Amino acid sequence: MQFKALKQEMEACFARIKATTAGGELPSKEDMHVFVRLTQKMQAIAEDDWMEECLDFVHMVEQLAHAVKKNQVSDAIMLVESLDETRNNCHLTFSK
């Protein structure tokens, strides 16, 4: 999968996750499964100059998946907010 298509899929999936948590609910397990898979693919193609940020993002996504699995709504909401900030900062720093 090419970078641009992967990024678009990640953005669409993350938008669904954000919309769900904005309503005070947990994201679906299916969305989480897809998002984890997509972020792992992104890690596999990450360039050296943004690899560290990518690894941090993947780690936070895995924490989010764990919070969803454990039905920890408040933790999931905080992690989604942190992921959104991290994503925004990364895009500002490493725009492609």
Backbone as XML, in Angstrom:
<?xml version="1.0"?>
<chain id="A" units="angstrom">
  <residue number="1" name="MET">
    <atom name="N" x="0.855" y="-1.176" z="0.000"/>
    <atom name="CA" x="0.000" y="0.000" z="0.000"/>
    <atom name="C" x="0.900" y="1.238" z="0.000"/>
  </residue>
  <residue number="2" name="GLN">
    <atom name="N" x="0.577" y="2.165" z="-0.851"/>
    <atom name="CA" x="1.376" y="3.371" z="-0.942"/>
    <atom name="C" x="1.101" y="4.304" z="0.230"/>
  </residue>
  <residue number="3" name="PHE">
    <atom name="N" x="2.071" y="5.153" z="0.503"/>
    <atom name="CA" x="2.003" y="6.056" z="1.652"/>
    <atom name="C" x="0.718" y="6.887" z="1.657"/>
  </residue>
  <residue number="4" name="LYS">
    <atom name="N" x="0.403" y="7.526" z="0.547"/>
    <atom name="CA" x="-0.749" y="8.421" z="0.495"/>
    <atom name="C" x="-2.056" y="7.668" z="0.771"/>
  </residue>
  <residue number="5" name="ALA">
    <atom name="N" x="-2.228" y="6.509" z="0.174"/>
    <atom name="CA" x="-3.445" y="5.715" z="0.391"/>
    <atom name="C" x="-3.528" y="5.238" z="1.836"/>
  </residue>
  <residue number="6" name="LEU">
    <atom name="N" x="-2.400" y="4.824" z="2.394"/>
    <atom name="CA" x="-2.366" y="4.375" z="3.784"/>
    <atom name="C" x="-2.735" y="5.527" z="4.720"/>
  </residue>
  <residue number="7" name="LYS">
    <atom name="N" x="-2.175" y="6.694" z="4.470"/>
    <atom name="CA" x="-2.465" y="7.862" z="5.295"/>
    <atom name="C" x="-3.953" y="8.221" z="5.218"/>
  </residue>
  <residue number="8" name="GLN">
    <atom name="N" x="-4.534" y="8.142" z="4.037"/>
    <atom name="CA" x="-5.959" y="8.443" z="3.884"/>
    <atom name="C" x="-6.828" y="7.441" z="4.651"/>
  </residue>
  <residue number="9" name="GLU">
    <atom name="N" x="-6.486" y="6.174" z="4.588"/>
    <atom name="CA" x="-7.231" y="5.159" z="5.335"/>
    <atom name="C" x="-7.112" y="5.392" z="6.836"/>
  </residue>
  <residue number="10" name="MET">
    <atom name="N" x="-5.897" y="5.733" z="7.289"/>
    <atom name="CA" x="-5.692" y="6.023" z="8.707"/>
    <atom name="C" x="-6.529" y="7.218" z="9.136"/>
  </residue>
  <residue number="11" name="GLU">
    <atom name="N" x="-6.541" y="8.270" z="8.328"/>
    <atom name="CA" x="-7.304" y="9.478" z="8.653"/>
    <atom name="C" x="-8.796" y="9.162" z="8.757"/>
  </residue>
  <residue number="12" name="ALA">
    <atom name="N" x="-9.318" y="8.377" z="7.835"/>
    <atom name="CA" x="-10.746" y="8.034" z="7.850"/>
    <atom name="C" x="-11.091" y="7.209" z="9.088"/>
  </residue>
  <residue number="13" name="CYS">
    <atom name="N" x="-10.259" y="6.249" z="9.403"/>
    <atom name="CA" x="-10.494" y="5.406" z="10.575"/>
    <atom name="C" x="-10.377" y="6.229" z="11.854"/>
  </residue>
  <residue number="14" name="PHE">
    <atom name="N" x="-9.375" y="7.085" z="11.936"/>
    <atom name="CA" x="-9.199" y="7.904" z="13.124"/>
    <atom name="C" x="-10.357" y="8.883" z="13.290"/>
  </residue>
  <residue number="15" name="ALA">
    <atom name="N" x="-10.888" y="9.387" z="12.191"/>
    <atom name="CA" x="-12.046" y="10.289" z="12.266"/>
    <atom name="C" x="-13.238" y="9.568" z="12.892"/>
  </residue>
  <residue number="16" name="ARG">
    <atom name="N" x="-13.451" y="8.309" z="12.530"/>
    <atom name="CA" x="-14.547" y="7.534" z="13.132"/>
    <atom name="C" x="-14.299" y="7.339" z="14.628"/>
  </residue>
  <residue number="17" name="ILE">
    <atom name="N" x="-13.055" y="7.045" z="14.985"/>
    <atom name="CA" x="-12.696" y="6.838" z="16.393"/>
    <atom name="C" x="-12.918" y="8.127" z="17.178"/>
  </residue>
  <residue number="18" name="LYS">
    <atom name="N" x="-12.462" y="9.258" z="16.631"/>
    <atom name="CA" x="-12.636" y="10.550" z="17.312"/>
    <atom name="C" x="-14.105" y="10.894" z="17.472"/>
  </residue>
  <residue number="19" name="ALA">
    <atom name="N" x="-14.906" y="10.650" z="16.457"/>
    <atom name="CA" x="-16.340" y="10.955" z="16.531"/>
    <atom name="C" x="-17.005" y="10.140" z="17.627"/>
  </residue>
  <residue number="20" name="THR">
    <atom name="N" x="-16.610" y="8.903" z="17.761"/>
    <atom name="CA" x="-17.191" y="8.023" z="18.782"/>
    <atom name="C" x="-16.806" y="8.498" z="20.178"/>
  </residue>
  <residue number="21" name="THR">
    <atom name="N" x="-15.528" y="8.785" z="20.390"/>
    <atom name="CA" x="-15.096" y="9.211" z="21.719"/>
    <atom name="C" x="-15.606" y="10.615" z="22.049"/>
  </residue>
  <residue number="22" name="ALA">
    <atom name="N" x="-15.816" y="11.450" z="21.048"/>
    <atom name="CA" x="-16.381" y="12.777" z="21.288"/>
    <atom name="C" x="-17.786" y="12.658" z="21.869"/>
  </residue>
  <residue number="23" name="GLY">
    <atom name="N" x="-18.451" y="11.565" z="21.556"/>
    <atom name="CA" x="-19.772" y="11.298" z="22.108"/>
    <atom name="C" x="-19.732" y="10.572" z="23.438"/>
  </residue>
  <residue number="24" name="GLY">
    <atom name="N" x="-18.524" y="10.382" z="23.981"/>
    <atom name="CA" x="-18.376" y="9.736" z="25.283"/>
    <atom name="C" x="-18.468" y="8.227" z="25.252"/>
  </residue>
  <residue number="25" name="GLU">
    <atom name="N" x="-18.284" y="7.652" z="24.070"/>
    <atom name="CA" x="-18.359" y="6.198" z="23.928"/>
    <atom name="C" x="-17.024" y="5.641" z="23.461"/>
  </residue>
  <residue number="26" name="LEU">
    <atom name="N" x="-16.877" y="4.330" z="23.630"/>
    <atom name="CA" x="-15.679" y="3.648" z="23.152"/>
    <atom name="C" x="-15.767" y="3.411" z="21.646"/>
  </residue>
  <residue number="27" name="PRO">
    <atom name="N" x="-14.630" y="3.500" z="20.967"/>
    <atom name="CA" x="-14.626" y="3.139" z="19.546"/>
    <atom name="C" x="-14.963" y="1.655" z="19.402"/>
  </residue>
  <residue number="28" name="SER">
    <atom name="N" x="-15.409" y="1.287" z="18.223"/>
    <atom name="CA" x="-15.709" y="-0.128" z="17.987"/>
    <atom name="C" x="-14.409" y="-0.934" z="17.978"/>
  </residue>
  <residue number="29" name="LYS">
    <atom name="N" x="-14.526" y="-2.168" z="18.359"/>
    <atom name="CA" x="-13.353" y="-3.047" z="18.340"/>
    <atom name="C" x="-12.859" y="-3.234" z="16.910"/>
  </residue>
  <residue number="30" name="GLU">
    <atom name="N" x="-13.767" y="-3.221" z="15.955"/>
    <atom name="CA" x="-13.376" y="-3.349" z="14.548"/>
    <atom name="C" x="-12.548" y="-2.139" z="14.108"/>
  </residue>
  <residue number="31" name="ASP">
    <atom name="N" x="-13.007" y="-0.920" z="14.441"/>
    <atom name="CA" x="-12.217" y="0.269" z="14.096"/>
    <atom name="C" x="-10.847" y="0.218" z="14.760"/>
  </residue>
  <residue number="32" name="MET">
    <atom name="N" x="-10.805" y="-0.234" z="15.996"/>
    <atom name="CA" x="-9.521" y="-0.315" z="16.685"/>
    <atom name="C" x="-8.604" y="-1.331" z="16.022"/>
  </residue>
  <residue number="33" name="HIS">
    <atom name="N" x="-9.158" y="-2.465" z="15.643"/>
    <atom name="CA" x="-8.349" y="-3.489" z="14.969"/>
    <atom name="C" x="-7.765" y="-2.930" z="13.667"/>
  </residue>
  <residue number="34" name="VAL">
    <atom name="N" x="-8.601" y="-2.252" z="12.889"/>
    <atom name="CA" x="-8.155" y="-1.665" z="11.622"/>
    <atom name="C" x="-7.102" y="-0.592" z="11.881"/>
  </residue>
  <residue number="35" name="PHE">
    <atom name="N" x="-7.337" y="0.264" z="12.881"/>
    <atom name="CA" x="-6.405" y="1.360" z="13.154"/>
    <atom name="C" x="-5.041" y="0.835" z="13.616"/>
  </residue>
  <residue number="36" name="VAL">
    <atom name="N" x="-5.047" y="-0.169" z="14.463"/>
    <atom name="CA" x="-3.777" y="-0.776" z="14.895"/>
    <atom name="C" x="-3.040" y="-1.332" z="13.681"/>
  </residue>
  <residue number="37" name="ARG">
    <atom name="N" x="-3.746" y="-2.048" z="12.838"/>
    <atom name="CA" x="-3.124" y="-2.648" z="11.644"/>
    <atom name="C" x="-2.548" y="-1.571" z="10.729"/>
  </residue>
  <residue number="38" name="LEU">
    <atom name="N" x="-3.298" y="-0.497" z="10.511"/>
    <atom name="CA" x="-2.831" y="0.581" z="9.637"/>
    <atom name="C" x="-1.617" y="1.298" z="10.224"/>
  </residue>
  <residue number="39" name="THR">
    <atom name="N" x="-1.622" y="1.539" z="11.526"/>
    <atom name="CA" x="-0.468" y="2.218" z="12.123"/>
    <atom name="C" x="0.773" y="1.335" z="12.088"/>
  </residue>
  <residue number="40" name="GLN">
    <atom name="N" x="0.583" y="0.040" z="12.211"/>
    <atom name="CA" x="1.724" y="-0.873" z="12.103"/>
    <atom name="C" x="2.278" y="-0.874" z="10.679"/>
  </residue>
  <residue number="41" name="LYS">
    <atom name="N" x="1.392" y="-0.770" z="9.698"/>
    <atom name="CA" x="1.860" y="-0.662" z="8.305"/>
    <atom name="C" x="2.636" y="0.634" z="8.103"/>
  </residue>
  <residue number="42" name="MET">
    <atom name="N" x="2.136" y="1.720" z="8.719"/>
    <atom name="CA" x="2.826" y="3.004" z="8.603"/>
    <atom name="C" x="4.216" y="2.902" z="9.216"/>
  </residue>
  <residue number="43" name="GLN">
    <atom name="N" x="4.315" y="2.216" z="10.345"/>
    <atom name="CA" x="5.614" y="2.032" z="10.991"/>
    <atom name="C" x="6.569" y="1.285" z="10.066"/>
  </residue>
  <residue number="44" name="ALA">
    <atom name="N" x="6.044" y="0.317" z="9.332"/>
    <atom name="CA" x="6.888" y="-0.490" z="8.441"/>
    <atom name="C" x="7.479" y="0.327" z="7.295"/>
  </residue>
  <residue number="45" name="ILE">
    <atom name="N" x="6.790" y="1.409" z="6.907"/>
    <atom name="CA" x="7.303" y="2.224" z="5.792"/>
    <atom name="C" x="7.888" y="3.560" z="6.252"/>
  </residue>
  <residue number="46" name="ALA">
    <atom name="N" x="7.928" y="3.769" z="7.562"/>
    <atom name="CA" x="8.405" y="5.044" z="8.092"/>
    <atom name="C" x="9.853" y="5.313" z="7.692"/>
  </residue>
  <residue number="47" name="GLU">
    <atom name="N" x="10.101" y="6.560" z="7.355"/>
    <atom name="CA" x="11.457" y="6.986" z="7.025"/>
    <atom name="C" x="12.206" y="7.305" z="8.312"/>
  </residue>
  <residue number="48" name="ASP">
    <atom name="N" x="13.512" y="7.255" z="8.242"/>
    <atom name="CA" x="14.340" y="7.448" z="9.435"/>
    <atom name="C" x="14.059" y="8.768" z="10.152"/>
  </residue>
  <residue number="49" name="ASP">
    <atom name="N" x="13.797" y="9.841" z="9.392"/>
    <atom name="CA" x="13.640" y="11.146" z="10.034"/>
    <atom name="C" x="12.355" y="11.284" z="10.844"/>
  </residue>
  <residue number="50" name="TRP">
    <atom name="N" x="11.367" y="10.419" z="10.638"/>
    <atom name="CA" x="10.145" y="10.473" z="11.454"/>
    <atom name="C" x="9.795" y="9.133" z="12.098"/>
  </residue>
  <residue number="51" name="MET">
    <atom name="N" x="10.759" y="8.228" z="12.123"/>
    <atom name="CA" x="10.540" y="6.904" z="12.718"/>
    <atom name="C" x="10.218" y="6.997" z="14.214"/>
  </residue>
  <residue number="52" name="GLU">
    <atom name="N" x="10.944" y="7.827" z="14.945"/>
    <atom name="CA" x="10.717" y="7.927" z="16.388"/>
    <atom name="C" x="9.290" y="8.377" z="16.700"/>
  </residue>
  <residue number="53" name="GLU">
    <atom name="N" x="8.814" y="9.391" z="15.976"/>
    <atom name="CA" x="7.443" y="9.865" z="16.173"/>
    <atom name="C" x="6.435" y="8.781" z="15.813"/>
  </residue>
  <residue number="54" name="CYS">
    <atom name="N" x="6.727" y="8.046" z="14.772"/>
    <atom name="CA" x="5.843" y="6.957" z="14.351"/>
    <atom name="C" x="5.774" y="5.872" z="15.424"/>
  </residue>
  <residue number="55" name="LEU">
    <atom name="N" x="6.903" y="5.523" z="15.991"/>
    <atom name="CA" x="6.924" y="4.507" z="17.048"/>
    <atom name="C" x="6.118" y="4.964" z="18.259"/>
  </residue>
  <residue number="56" name="ASP">
    <atom name="N" x="6.244" y="6.246" z="18.615"/>
    <atom name="CA" x="5.462" y="6.791" z="19.727"/>
    <atom name="C" x="3.967" y="6.713" z="19.424"/>
  </residue>
  <residue number="57" name="PHE">
    <atom name="N" x="3.600" y="7.039" z="18.201"/>
    <atom name="CA" x="2.197" y="7.011" z="17.801"/>
    <atom name="C" x="1.658" y="5.581" z="17.866"/>
  </residue>
  <residue number="58" name="VAL">
    <atom name="N" x="2.409" y="4.636" z="17.335"/>
    <atom name="CA" x="1.994" y="3.231" z="17.368"/>
    <atom name="C" x="1.811" y="2.761" z="18.812"/>
  </residue>
  <residue number="59" name="HIS">
    <atom name="N" x="2.720" y="3.169" z="19.682"/>
    <atom name="CA" x="2.618" y="2.777" z="21.092"/>
    <atom name="C" x="1.325" y="3.327" z="21.713"/>
  </residue>
  <residue number="60" name="MET">
    <atom name="N" x="1.011" y="4.588" z="21.408"/>
    <atom name="CA" x="-0.217" y="5.170" z="21.949"/>
    <atom name="C" x="-1.459" y="4.492" z="21.366"/>
  </residue>
  <residue number="61" name="VAL">
    <atom name="N" x="-1.409" y="4.120" z="20.104"/>
    <atom name="CA" x="-2.542" y="3.410" z="19.491"/>
    <atom name="C" x="-2.734" y="2.063" z="20.178"/>
  </residue>
  <residue number="62" name="GLU">
    <atom name="N" x="-1.648" y="1.388" z="20.481"/>
    <atom name="CA" x="-1.752" y="0.108" z="21.184"/>
    <atom name="C" x="-2.312" y="0.300" z="22.593"/>
  </residue>
  <residue number="63" name="GLN">
    <atom name="N" x="-1.949" y="1.405" z="23.250"/>
    <atom name="CA" x="-2.529" y="1.713" z="24.561"/>
    <atom name="C" x="-4.025" y="1.976" z="24.433"/>
  </residue>
  <residue number="64" name="LEU">
    <atom name="N" x="-4.415" y="2.673" z="23.388"/>
    <atom name="CA" x="-5.827" y="2.930" z="23.140"/>
    <atom name="C" x="-6.582" y="1.620" z="22.912"/>
  </residue>
  <residue number="65" name="ALA">
    <atom name="N" x="-6.016" y="0.738" z="22.121"/>
    <atom name="CA" x="-6.663" y="-0.557" z="21.873"/>
    <atom name="C" x="-6.845" y="-1.324" z="23.178"/>
  </residue>
  <residue number="66" name="HIS">
    <atom name="N" x="-5.851" y="-1.245" z="24.056"/>
    <atom name="CA" x="-5.938" y="-1.916" z="25.358"/>
    <atom name="C" x="-7.049" y="-1.289" z="26.207"/>
  </residue>
  <residue number="67" name="ALA">
    <atom name="N" x="-7.140" y="0.043" z="26.209"/>
    <atom name="CA" x="-8.187" y="0.725" z="26.976"/>
    <atom name="C" x="-9.569" y="0.341" z="26.447"/>
  </residue>
  <residue number="68" name="VAL">
    <atom name="N" x="-9.705" y="0.233" z="25.137"/>
    <atom name="CA" x="-10.987" y="-0.164" z="24.549"/>
    <atom name="C" x="-11.322" y="-1.597" z="24.956"/>
  </residue>
  <residue number="69" name="LYS">
    <atom name="N" x="-10.328" y="-2.460" z="24.896"/>
    <atom name="CA" x="-10.544" y="-3.861" z="25.267"/>
    <atom name="C" x="-10.989" y="-3.978" z="26.729"/>
  </residue>
  <residue number="70" name="LYS">
    <atom name="N" x="-10.454" y="-3.118" z="27.588"/>
    <atom name="CA" x="-10.771" y="-3.159" z="29.023"/>
    <atom name="C" x="-11.971" y="-2.267" z="29.386"/>
  </residue>
  <residue number="71" name="ASN">
    <atom name="N" x="-12.644" y="-1.707" z="28.358"/>
    <atom name="CA" x="-13.811" y="-0.834" z="28.566"/>
    <atom name="C" x="-13.504" y="0.374" z="29.446"/>
  </residue>
  <residue number="72" name="GLN">
    <atom name="N" x="-12.338" y="0.964" z="29.262"/>
    <atom name="CA" x="-11.907" y="2.136" z="30.022"/>
    <atom name="C" x="-12.179" y="3.398" z="29.194"/>
  </residue>
  <residue number="73" name="VAL">
    <atom name="N" x="-13.404" y="3.901" z="29.320"/>
    <atom name="CA" x="-13.858" y="5.009" z="28.480"/>
    <atom name="C" x="-13.023" y="6.268" z="28.692"/>
  </residue>
  <residue number="74" name="SER">
    <atom name="N" x="-12.817" y="6.673" z="29.936"/>
    <atom name="CA" x="-12.086" y="7.931" z="30.174"/>
    <atom name="C" x="-10.645" y="7.838" z="29.677"/>
  </residue>
  <residue number="75" name="ASP">
    <atom name="N" x="-10.003" y="6.687" z="29.860"/>
    <atom name="CA" x="-8.640" y="6.504" z="29.344"/>
    <atom name="C" x="-8.624" y="6.570" z="27.823"/>
  </residue>
  <residue number="76" name="ALA">
    <atom name="N" x="-9.614" y="5.947" z="27.206"/>
    <atom name="CA" x="-9.695" y="5.951" z="25.744"/>
    <atom name="C" x="-9.868" y="7.376" z="25.219"/>
  </residue>
  <residue number="77" name="ILE">
    <atom name="N" x="-10.722" y="8.142" z="25.859"/>
    <atom name="CA" x="-10.951" y="9.518" z="25.420"/>
    <atom name="C" x="-9.667" y="10.341" z="25.539"/>
  </residue>
  <residue number="78" name="MET">
    <atom name="N" x="-8.957" y="10.203" z="26.659"/>
    <atom name="CA" x="-7.694" y="10.941" z="26.839"/>
    <atom name="C" x="-6.655" y="10.513" z="25.802"/>
  </residue>
  <residue number="79" name="LEU">
    <atom name="N" x="-6.591" y="9.222" z="25.513"/>
    <atom name="CA" x="-5.622" y="8.738" z="24.533"/>
    <atom name="C" x="-5.951" y="9.238" z="23.126"/>
  </residue>
  <residue number="80" name="VAL">
    <atom name="N" x="-7.226" y="9.292" z="22.779"/>
    <atom name="CA" x="-7.608" y="9.814" z="21.465"/>
    <atom name="C" x="-7.222" y="11.286" z="21.361"/>
  </residue>
  <residue number="81" name="GLU">
    <atom name="N" x="-7.434" y="12.045" z="22.415"/>
    <atom name="CA" x="-7.033" y="13.457" z="22.409"/>
    <atom name="C" x="-5.521" y="13.589" z="22.253"/>
  </residue>
  <residue number="82" name="SER">
    <atom name="N" x="-4.770" y="12.749" z="22.953"/>
    <atom name="CA" x="-3.302" y="12.778" z="22.834"/>
    <atom name="C" x="-2.857" y="12.363" z="21.436"/>
  </residue>
  <residue number="83" name="LEU">
    <atom name="N" x="-3.508" y="11.346" z="20.887"/>
    <atom name="CA" x="-3.182" y="10.912" z="19.530"/>
    <atom name="C" x="-3.457" y="12.021" z="18.521"/>
  </residue>
  <residue number="84" name="ASP">
    <atom name="N" x="-4.542" y="12.743" z="18.717"/>
    <atom name="CA" x="-4.877" y="13.820" z="17.795"/>
    <atom name="C" x="-3.822" y="14.924" z="17.861"/>
  </residue>
  <residue number="85" name="GLU">
    <atom name="N" x="-3.387" y="15.292" z="19.055"/>
    <atom name="CA" x="-2.329" y="16.294" z="19.206"/>
    <atom name="C" x="-1.031" y="15.817" z="18.569"/>
  </residue>
  <residue number="86" name="THR">
    <atom name="N" x="-0.684" y="14.566" z="18.817"/>
    <atom name="CA" x="0.543" y="14.001" z="18.257"/>
    <atom name="C" x="0.480" y="13.983" z="16.734"/>
  </residue>
  <residue number="87" name="ARG">
    <atom name="N" x="-0.659" y="13.567" z="16.202"/>
    <atom name="CA" x="-0.853" y="13.527" z="14.746"/>
    <atom name="C" x="-0.706" y="14.924" z="14.165"/>
  </residue>
  <residue number="88" name="ASN">
    <atom name="N" x="-1.350" y="15.912" z="14.778"/>
    <atom name="CA" x="-1.261" y="17.287" z="14.275"/>
    <atom name="C" x="0.176" y="17.797" z="14.294"/>
  </residue>
  <residue number="89" name="ASN">
    <atom name="N" x="0.886" y="17.563" z="15.394"/>
    <atom name="CA" x="2.280" y="17.998" z="15.497"/>
    <atom name="C" x="3.155" y="17.307" z="14.464"/>
  </residue>
  <residue number="90" name="CYS">
    <atom name="N" x="2.927" y="16.030" z="14.273"/>
    <atom name="CA" x="3.718" y="15.281" z="13.291"/>
    <atom name="C" x="3.482" y="15.827" z="11.876"/>
  </residue>
  <residue number="91" name="HIS">
    <atom name="N" x="2.207" y="16.075" z="11.552"/>
    <atom name="CA" x="1.898" y="16.577" z="10.221"/>
    <atom name="C" x="2.496" y="17.967" z="9.989"/>
  </residue>
  <residue number="92" name="LEU">
    <atom name="N" x="2.539" y="18.775" z="11.036"/>
    <atom name="CA" x="3.154" y="20.102" z="10.894"/>
    <atom name="C" x="4.668" y="19.991" z="10.700"/>
  </residue>
  <residue number="93" name="THR">
    <atom name="N" x="5.267" y="19.030" z="11.376"/>
    <atom name="CA" x="6.716" y="18.875" z="11.321"/>
    <atom name="C" x="7.181" y="18.135" z="10.079"/>
  </residue>
  <residue number="94" name="PHE">
    <atom name="N" x="6.453" y="17.091" z="9.708"/>
    <atom name="CA" x="6.869" y="16.213" z="8.609"/>
    <atom name="C" x="5.806" y="16.131" z="7.529"/>
  </residue>
  <residue number="95" name="SER">
    <atom name="N" x="5.417" y="17.255" z="6.979"/>
    <atom name="CA" x="4.363" y="17.231" z="5.951"/>
    <atom name="C" x="4.906" y="16.662" z="4.660"/>
  </residue>
  <residue number="96" name="LYS">
    <atom name="N" x="4.059" y="15.838" z="4.045"/>
    <atom name="CA" x="4.414" y="15.207" z="2.750"/>
    <atom name="C" x="3.354" y="15.527" z="1.757"/>
  </residue>
</chain>
